Each structure stands twice: as structure tokens, then as C-alpha cells.
Amino acid sequence: MGKVTGFKEYARELPGKRPVEERVNDYKEFVGLYSEEKLNQQSARCMNCGVPFCHNGCPLGNIIPEFNDAVYKEKWEDAYRILSSTNNFPEFTGRICPAPCESACVLGINKPAVAIEEIEKHIIEIAYKKGLVVEKAPLIRTGKTVAVIGGGPAGMAAASQLNKAGHTVTLFERDEKIGGLLRFGIPDFKLEKWVVERRVKLMEEAGIIIKTGVEVGKDILADELMKSFDAVVLAGGSTIPRNLNIPGRELKGVYFAMEFLKQNNKRVSGIPYTEEDILSTDKDVIVIGGGDTGSDCVGTSNRHRAKSITQFELMPQPPKDRTEAMPWPTYPMLLKTTTSHEEGCTRMWGVNTKEFLGDANGELRALKVVDVEWETDVFGRPVKFKEVEGSERELPAQRAYLAMGFLHPQKQGLLEQLGVEFDERGNVKAKEGQYQTSVDKVFAAGDMRRGQSLVVWAISEGREAARRVDLFLMGSTALESKDAESMYAF
């Protein structure tokens, strides 16, 4: 522990942000960095808590107290080594992770938790600045070949780990660039794309073969894939969005959130696209869905200079503090106000959309909505709702973005050709901890296996699946696991 009394002396502080009126004029990241003094103080808040529940809160099993101690002592090489031992891409999680580790922080029982996510981002950026982040091709290759399908965080993590084990890895991505939702879903104001490019360059320097613009199952059929590689990792994500099949869904102006966000990310990066422009400029915008994707639609619409922005959520407004149904150290479903909400947005809870209303030209003009009341169980958790009589009304809207999550991976093409089994939710069936599908030498990881989830979970799944692939190919493995009793001795 860096400083015994640090958690008593220093309050939680986060880096400053550029003012709203300035940052909505561009797509640059707007969260600053700590000064050396503030970084030292924030790392000093980490307690000698005996049992570090943050380890369990983090899907990667990051060794948090140890890297906080190294930061406090300014041992940057040690801090980077500890962090990178469990996390392939701290520059991603340090920017966009909801930090379940902080929800499990022992200090968070009665004080604001340690700013773990920000400290993580500072470690990796300092490591890059000091030239500590270097990737080299393995000295010895095993002679085994592995195909990783999907260039999102799960596929990137699996490819990096398998390459580290000495296998020859080819990473296939159907889009123009590697990154998945990191590239085409998350807006640049949260994650600038040079951050992704920097990591992709390192992966290529380490000897990973990256093939973009290749849809496996179409450009390369499953039979050819199975003949060409000793193992296959499916990491294509959960890509089929949840639809809202109500009257008027066909109207022009109603889009899936990812149609909107992906096109905008391409526009910002200068990547050509053939679809008609989807813009919020001078429009009344309604975002249906209260999660992070919906929030990203809000932030992007603010930069488009929308006339108004409203975000709906069917569920009731979450509490601001933990309830009996959310005991520490579980991850609590609390009211979250994002930086996009700070930039301007009307938020509404307990609202159900009944119909999209159009004009004579087939353009969206309004939404017919109704308020709902939720019945809760003994723990206060919502279980079913009923409409509030007399609350039905129309709200003007020329753009509606559906941000209600994803159902399952695309089955047409590769998955059907392989003949893999699916679970009851439509995801590729692969046992937890094993990652092997019903088809020999085919493994699955990330959202394609577990359903839509967090970037940190995708990285964890990619790492763990890679370990099982290495064990399958070689009979043993030296790849780290979050479940290992001891990865490092400090």
C-alpha cells in the first residue's frame, strides 16, 4: 500500500473536462489527465483492505492494489507490467469501461471509491510515452495456425494471446478496419480512433496477420476455413439489434442506433460509405433505450446540432444510491448521468412507444407514447408494468434511434455453414470456462458466446478462450488466466 492514511487524507477527484460549449464543436476526447501530484494522491487512496474485492469486480481480474502501489511509488515499469499481465488493452478499458471494479472497491462502502479506471488509463499512457509498450514476434513458432473471426476486442485479445503463445494467427474482419464497436460504435469523443490504430500497429509488428474487408462465410466458406487452420475462434459479436415492431416502423427517420453511430464514425474518420446520410441536424430527436449506446446517440446528436433530444427508457428511473437489492460489492444498477447527458438531453423513464407517426411523404413526424407504472417485488425490483390511463400523447420527432440492445450473432453465413449449436438465447453454445463449441476445433468468445456485454468482458473472454485453444493445440499452456492462483510474485 502506497500510503497508509491516503484514503483519509484525499478525496476522490476526477480529471477536468473541456467545457460543454467547446467540446460539442468537435469529436475529440475531452477528459483531461491528472497532474503528477493528483495522480499520486489518487493512487494513495487505495487501502490495505485485506481482501481486495476489486479483483473479483473486474472481469479481467486486474491486480489493482499492486498497480496502485507502483503508481504511488512512480515505478512505471512495474505498474505497466502488473496491469498488462491481465489486460491486453488498458487504453480501451481506461476510457470506456463502466468500472465494475470501482463498485466492488472496499473504500466504496462508506466513501467514494478509488478512481481505478482513470489510474489505469494514466498507467498505459505513461507507458506509451516512456516507450515501455513494445510488441515483438515470438522467437519460436509452434507451427500451428489459428483463425480468429471478428476484429472487435474479443477477437483482438484472443489473437494477441495466441500469437504470444507462438501460433500463427490470422485475424479476419469484414469491415474496413479492425476494432469492432471500438471503431464503429463508440464515438470518437469517448475513444479517438488513433488509440485503436496505435494498438493495431503493435499487433501487426508482433506478427499477427490481419485481413480486413473479408467476410468469412461469404468470401471464404467454412469448409475452406476448417481445412486451412488448426483451430478457429469465433468472436464476431452480437450483431442483430433488437427491433421495435410497432406501426410506422418503416417510416424514413427511424433507424437502429448502430446505423447512425457507425455511419458517423466513418464520416469522422474519412471512411467512404454508400448509405444516405443519417443526420440529426435541426431535428427533434428521440432515442429509445437508456443505456450507453443511447447515450452515444445523444452525444452525437448534440454535435449534429439537433433541435431537441429526448431519451426514453421503458424501465423506471433507477435509484441514486444502493438499495437492499443491490448490496455491496455487487454491481449496482444506479442512475447514471453521462457526459453526453450533461451536454443537453431530456430524459424520461417509464415511457412506452406505441406507434411511429408519419407525414404524407412517409417521413417520421412524431411518436405516440404512453406512461407506464411498474409493479415491483419485495426487493423493489420491477417485474411487470401497466399503462397509465389518460397518459397517451404525441411527441414531435423527425429522427428516432433504436438503442435497445442486441439479440444474438448473425447466424446466416459462417455459423450456419459450421453447424454450431446455439443456446436458448440464440448465442453460440460453448461451455463457460471451456469456450469450445459443438464443432471440433472451433471455439467461441465474447458477445457471440455470452450475449451483448462490456468491452472488459470481451477482452476477458478473448484471453480465456485463447488459453483453451492453446491447451487444445499443445496439451499444455503458459498463457495467464484470471483464475490462476498466482500469476506474479511481488
Buried (B, 14 or more C-beta within 10 A) or exposed (E): BBBEEBBEEBEBBBBEBBEEEEBBEEBEBBBEBBEEEBBBBBBBBBBBBEEBBBBBBBBBBBBBBBBBBBBBBEBBEBBBBBBBBBBBBBBBBBBBBBBBBBBBBBBBEEBBBBBBBBBBBBBBBBBBEEEBBEBEEBEEBBEBBBBBBBBBBBBBBBBBBBBBBBBBBBBBBBBBBBBBBBBBBBBBBBBBBEBBBEBBEBBBEBBBBBBBEBBBBEEBBBEEBBEEBBBBBBBBBBBBBBEBEBEBEEBBBBBBBBBBBBBBBBBBBEBEBEEEEBBBEEBBBBBBBBBBBBBBBBBBBBBBEBBBBBBBBBBBEBBEEBBEBBEBBEBBBEEEEBBBBBBBBEBBBBBBBBBBBBEEEEEBBBBBBBBBBBEEEEEEEBEEBEEEEEBBEEBBBBBBBBBBBBBBBBEEBBBEBBEBEBEEEBBBBBEEEEBBBEBEBBBBBBBBBBBBBBBBBBBBBBBBBBBBBBBBBBEEBEBBBBEEEEEEEE
